[in-house]
Amino acid sequence: MLHCPYCGSFVKTDENFCVECGKALPPDIVERTPAPPGFNRWWILPISSFIILMVILASYYYFLNQQEDKAIDKFKLGEKYAIEENYSEAKTMFDQALAFKSSFPAAKQNKNLLLATEQVFNHLDQAEHYKLNSDYQEGLTHLQEAEKELENYNGDLVNRLLEKIIKKRNELKVAQINDSISANSDIESLKSLLWQAEGIQSKEAEEVANEIRARVISYFYSMANQYLQEKQFSLARETVEEGLHYASDSKKLSSLKTTIEKEKVAFETAQQQRIEQAIEAAEKDQEINEEDAVDLMEINYEIDEYGEFVVKGKIKSVATIPIYSISVIYDLINSDGEVVQTNEIFVYPDTLYPNEIGEFEYTHYDLKEPMKVEVQKIRWFFD
């Protein structure tokens, strides 16, 4: 495309004069080339505006970055205060973070979490109030509500709050179990309470479980011992095994189980005749046998904290060989001098070696008043 070299207007090949400026065009076509564009002062305005806009945008971007950095710093301080349970300062920091940057979702969420935290502590206080008034179900309801307050949150603060809720729930459950334990609790109630106590992870719950377990052991031991006296070996063994299900490490029940097995074997074999002969021999020479084989160290009774009549004592083997299946036969005598009941109880451990000490204990659940205890006979066996 050809242009006038003087004004830059478009010209044709066959034209000799520029129709715009009227000057004669160079005869050489090559000289009719495009002229360099002239300077247009109207371009200054948009360029200047663009430059100013860029400066403003850059400044605003820098300002936003500064604000965001300050918001993040306040946010981190808020998290630190929250972990330290300084919730008032934490809330202030989150408010300042939002002042620097209103669109700060994490700061908004943590501020809302602090509001939920206030509700959690209110529920914890209510739970403690109801625990002191023995209204455990209402207290547990408040703890459930406290957990709901934290459903939409997570993190270290939430975990610490959940730990407080769990601890308070365990306290309520232990207190409830303690109130449920009474002197008249039957074995089924005790087993249920033991199961509940074992399901709570706390030192207090463990202590309560041990207390209940001791009562359960005492019950199964007394029942099994009664079956053993009646030669109902299967029932005695089943009773002991049921007791061991609740207290697998009970030496008292384990020893009685061994005694039951030995008594069963003796009853089912020819040893029964030897046992009867030994009993007859012991009856004929009771005083000598008592002095030569065992020494009754002590026997006494007590009314335990649950109102049960408990007979317990110790014997010492003065024999020169091991003796086993040792039992103590005693009478319970009332204040009128009448024999109310005769009982036989086996000593544990089952086998005593020379100079070893054995113990015996029996709980009479059907007696609620003091009785005089008189030992009538002690029997034992040896190979």
C-alpha positions in Angstrom: 0.0 0.0 0.0 1.4 3.5 -1.1 1.3 6.6 1.0 2.2 10.3 0.5 5.7 10.9 1.9 4.6 14.4 3.1 1.3 13.7 5.0 1.1 10.0 5.1 -2.2 9.8 3.2 -3.1 6.8 1.1 -2.4 7.3 -2.7 -2.8 5.3 -5.8 -0.1 4.3 -8.3 -1.4 6.4 -11.2 -1.8 9.6 -9.1 0.8 12.4 -9.5 -0.5 14.7 -6.7 -1.6 13.9 -3.2 -5.4 14.5 -2.9 -4.9 15.5 0.8 -2.0 17.9 0.9 -1.8 18.8 -2.9 1.9 18.2 -3.2 3.5 16.5 -6.2 4.2 12.9 -5.5 7.7 11.5 -6.2 7.7 9.8 -9.7 9.7 6.9 -8.1 7.1 4.5 -6.7 9.6 3.3 -4.1 9.6 6.7 -2.5 5.8 6.5 -2.0 6.3 4.4 1.2 4.4 4.5 4.5 5.5 7.3 6.7 6.3 6.6 10.3 3.3 7.4 12.4 3.2 10.8 13.9 3.1 11.4 17.7 -0.5 11.6 19.1 -0.7 13.5 22.3 -4.1 12.0 23.1 -2.5 8.7 23.9 -0.9 10.2 27.0 -4.2 10.0 28.9 -5.0 6.3 28.6 -1.3 5.4 29.2 -1.2 7.6 32.3 -4.5 6.2 33.5 -3.2 2.7 33.0 0.0 3.4 34.9 -1.9 5.0 37.8 -4.3 2.1 37.9 -1.4 -0.4 38.1 0.2 1.6 40.9 -3.1 1.7 42.8 -3.7 -2.0 42.3 -0.2 -2.9 43.3 -0.5 -0.7 46.5 -3.9 -2.3 47.3 -2.5 -5.8 46.7 0.4 -4.9 49.1 -2.0 -3.6 51.6 -4.1 -6.7 51.4 -1.0 -8.9 51.9 0.0 -6.8 54.9 -3.5 -7.2 56.4 -3.5 -10.9 55.7 -0.2 -11.3 57.4 -1.4 -9.5 60.5 -4.6 -11.5 60.4 -2.6 -14.8 60.3 -0.4 -13.6 63.2 -3.5 -12.8 65.3 -5.1 -16.1 64.3 -2.0 -18.1 65.4 -2.0 -16.3 68.8 -5.7 -17.1 69.2 -5.0 -20.8 68.6 -2.1 -20.6 71.2 -4.4 -19.0 73.8 -7.1 -21.5 73.1 -4.8 -24.5 73.7 -3.7 -22.9 76.9 -7.5 -22.6 77.8 -7.2 -18.8 77.9 -10.4 -18.5 76.0 -11.0 -14.8 76.6 -7.7 -13.8 75.0 -8.2 -16.3 72.3 -11.6 -14.7 71.4 -9.9 -11.3 71.3 -7.2 -12.5 68.9 -9.8 -14.1 66.5 -11.8 -10.9 66.6 -8.7 -8.9 65.6 -7.9 -11.4 62.9 -11.3 -10.9 61.4 -10.9 -7.1 61.7 -7.8 -7.4 59.5 -9.4 -9.8 57.2 -13.1 -10.2 57.3 -13.1 -13.2 54.9 -11.1 -15.5 57.2 -13.1 -18.8 57.4 -10.7 -20.4 59.9 -10.9 -17.4 62.3 -14.7 -17.4 62.0 -14.8 -21.2 62.7 -12.5 -20.9 65.7 -14.5 -18.0 67.1 -17.6 -20.1 66.8 -15.8 -23.0 68.4 -15.0 -20.7 71.4 -18.7 -20.0 71.7 -19.4 -23.7 71.6 -16.7 -24.1 74.3 -18.6 -21.8 76.6 -21.6 -24.0 76.2 -19.6 -27.1 76.8 -18.3 -25.8 80.2 -21.9 -24.8 81.1 -23.0 -28.4 80.5 -20.0 -29.7 82.5 -21.0 -27.5 85.4 -24.6 -28.7 85.1 -23.4 -32.4 85.1 -21.4 -31.8 88.3 -24.5 -30.2 89.9 -26.7 -33.2 89.0 -24.0 -35.6 90.2 -23.9 -34.0 93.6 -27.7 -34.4 93.7 -27.6 -38.0 92.6 -29.5 -37.2 89.4 -27.1 -39.1 87.2 -29.4 -39.5 84.2 -29.9 -35.7 83.9 -26.1 -35.2 84.3 -25.4 -37.7 81.5 -27.9 -35.9 79.3 -26.0 -32.6 79.7 -22.8 -34.4 78.8 -24.4 -35.7 75.6 -25.5 -32.1 74.8 -21.9 -31.0 75.4 -20.7 -33.5 72.8 -23.2 -32.3 70.3 -21.8 -28.8 70.6 -18.5 -30.1 69.2 -19.8 -32.3 66.4 -18.8 -29.9 63.6 -15.3 -29.2 64.9 -12.0 -30.9 65.3 -8.4 -30.3 66.4 -6.4 -30.2 69.7 -8.8 -28.0 71.5 -11.8 -30.2 70.6 -9.8 -33.3 71.7 -9.1 -31.7 75.1 -12.7 -30.8 75.6 -13.8 -34.3 74.7 -11.4 -35.7 77.3 -13.0 -33.5 79.9 -16.4 -34.7 78.9 -15.3 -38.4 79.0 -13.7 -37.9 82.4 -16.9 -36.3 83.8 -19.0 -39.0 82.3 -16.9 -41.7 84.0 -17.2 -39.8 87.3 -21.0 -39.8 87.0 -21.1 -43.5 86.1 -18.8 -44.5 89.0 -20.9 -42.4 91.4 -24.1 -44.1 90.0 -22.6 -47.6 90.5 -21.5 -46.7 94.1 -25.1 -45.7 94.9 -26.4 -48.9 93.4 -24.2 -51.1 95.7 -26.0 -52.1 98.8 -25.9 -54.8 101.4 -29.0 -56.4 99.8 -27.6 -56.5 96.2 -28.2 -60.0 94.8 -25.6 -61.8 92.7 -27.2 -60.9 89.4 -27.2 -57.2 90.3 -23.5 -57.4 91.4 -22.5 -59.1 88.2 -24.2 -56.4 86.2 -22.6 -53.6 88.3 -19.2 -55.4 87.9 -19.6 -55.4 84.1 -20.5 -51.7 84.1 -17.5 -50.8 86.3 -15.1 -52.8 84.2 -16.2 -50.8 81.2 -15.1 -47.5 82.7 -11.5 -46.5 82.2 -10.5 -44.8 85.4 -8.8 -45.5 88.7 -12.0 -44.9 90.7 -13.9 -47.4 88.5 -11.1 -50.0 89.0 -11.4 -49.6 92.8 -15.2 -50.0 92.6 -14.8 -53.0 90.3 -12.4 -54.7 92.8 -14.8 -54.1 95.6 -17.7 -55.7 93.7 -15.4 -58.5 92.5 -14.5 -59.4 96.1 -18.2 -59.8 96.9 -18.8 -61.9 93.8 -15.9 -64.1 94.8 -17.2 -64.5 98.3 -20.6 -65.5 97.0 -19.4 -68.1 94.5 -16.9 -69.5 97.0 -19.5 -70.0 99.7 -21.9 -71.6 97.2 -19.3 -73.9 95.7 -18.2 -74.9 99.2 -21.8 -75.8 100.1 -22.1 -78.0 97.0 -18.9 -79.7 97.9 -20.1 -80.5 101.3 -23.2 -82.1 99.7 -20.9 -84.1 97.4 -22.5 -82.3 94.4 -19.1 -82.0 92.6 -20.4 -81.0 89.2 -22.4 -78.1 90.6 -19.5 -77.1 92.9 -17.1 -77.1 89.9 -19.5 -75.1 87.7 -20.0 -72.6 90.5 -16.3 -72.1 90.9 -15.7 -71.8 87.2 -18.5 -69.2 86.9 -16.8 -67.3 89.7 -13.4 -67.5 87.9 -15.1 -66.0 84.9 -15.5 -62.8 86.9 -12.1 -63.1 88.8 -9.8 -65.3 86.8 -6.8 -64.6 89.1 -8.6 -65.5 92.4 -6.3 -67.8 94.3 -9.2 -68.5 96.7 -11.4 -69.9 93.9 -8.6 -71.6 92.1 -7.6 -73.4 95.3 -11.2 -74.5 95.9 -11.4 -75.8 92.3 -8.4 -78.0 93.0 -10.0 -79.2 96.2 -13.2 -80.1 94.3 -11.4 -82.1 91.7 -9.5 -84.1 94.3 -12.6 -84.7 96.3 -14.4 -85.8 93.1 -11.7 -88.3 92.2 -11.7 -89.6 95.8 -15.4 -90.0 95.8 -15.5 -91.8 92.4 -12.8 -94.2 93.3 -11.8 -96.5 96.1 -10.3 -93.6 98.0 -13.7 -92.9 99.4 -13.3 -95.9 101.7 -9.8 -94.7 102.8 -11.2 -91.2 103.4 -13.9 -92.7 105.6 -11.4 -94.8 107.5 -9.2 -91.7 107.9 -12.2 -89.9 109.3 -13.0 -92.7 111.7 -9.3 -92.9 112.8 -9.3 -89.1 113.3 -12.5 -89.3 115.4 -11.0 -92.0 117.7 -7.8 -90.1 118.2 -8.9 -86.6 117.5 -6.8 -84.9 120.2 -3.5 -86.6 119.1 -4.2 -85.8 115.4 -4.9 -82.2 116.1 -1.6 -81.8 118.0 0.5 -83.7 115.5 -0.9 -82.5 112.1 -2.3 -79.0 112.4 -2.4 -76.2 114.9 -5.4 -73.9 114.9 -3.8 -70.5 115.1 -7.0 -68.4 115.2 -10.7 -68.4 114.4 -13.1 -65.5 114.7 -16.1 -63.9 113.1 -17.1 -60.4 112.0 -20.1 -58.6 110.6 -18.8 -57.1 107.4 -19.7 -53.7 106.0 -22.6 -55.3 104.1 -24.1 -56.9 107.2 -23.0 -60.4 106.4 -21.8 -62.9 109.1 -18.2 -63.9 108.1 -16.2 -66.7 109.8 -12.5 -66.7 109.1 -9.3 -68.1 110.6 -5.8 -69.6 110.1 -4.2 -73.0 110.8 -0.6 -74.1 110.6 0.7 -77.4 109.5 2.9 -79.1 112.1 3.0 -82.3 110.2 6.2 -83.7 108.8 4.7 -84.5 105.4 2.4 -82.7 103.1 -1.3 -82.8 104.0 -4.2 -81.9 101.7 -8.0 -81.4 101.6 -7.9 -79.8 105.0 -11.3 -78.8 106.4 -12.5 -77.1 109.6 -15.8 -78.2 111.1 -17.4 -75.7 113.5 -20.7 -75.0 115.3 -22.5 -71.6 115.4 -24.0 -71.1 118.9 -26.6 -68.5 119.7 -26.8 -66.5 123.0 -29.0 -69.3 124.5 -26.2 -71.8 124.0 -28.0 -73.6 121.2 -26.2 -74.9 118.1 -27.8 -73.0 115.3 -25.7 -74.4 112.5 -22.8 -76.7 111.8 -20.6 -76.0 108.9 -17.5 -77.4 107.3 -15.1 -75.2 105.3 -12.0 -76.1 103.3 -8.7 -74.5 103.9 -6.7 -72.9 101.1 -4.3 -73.5 99.7 -5.4 -77.1 99.2 -2.0 -78.6 100.1 0.1 -77.5 103.1 3.7 -78.4 103.6 5.3 -78.5 107.0 5.1 -75.2 108.9 3.0 -73.6 106.2 -0.1 -71.6 107.1 -3.5 -72.0 105.5 -6.6 -69.8 105.8 -10.3 -70.3 105.7 -13.2 -68.0 105.3 -17.0 -68.5 104.9 -19.8 -66.0 104.6 -23.1 -67.0 106.1 -25.7 -65.0 104.0 -28.6 -66.3 106.1 -27.3 -65.0 109.4 -27.5 -61.3 110.5 -26.5 -61.5 114.2 -23.4 -62.4 116.1 -22.9 -66.1 117.0 -20.3 -67.9 119.0 -18.0 -70.0 116.9 -16.7 -73.3 118.2 -14.4 -75.6 116.2 -15.5 -79.3 116.6 -13.1 -81.0 114.3 -10.3 -80.5 111.8 -9.7 -83.1 109.2 -7.1 -83.7 106.5 -5.6 -86.3 104.3 -2.1 -87.4 103.3 -0.6 -90.0 101.0 
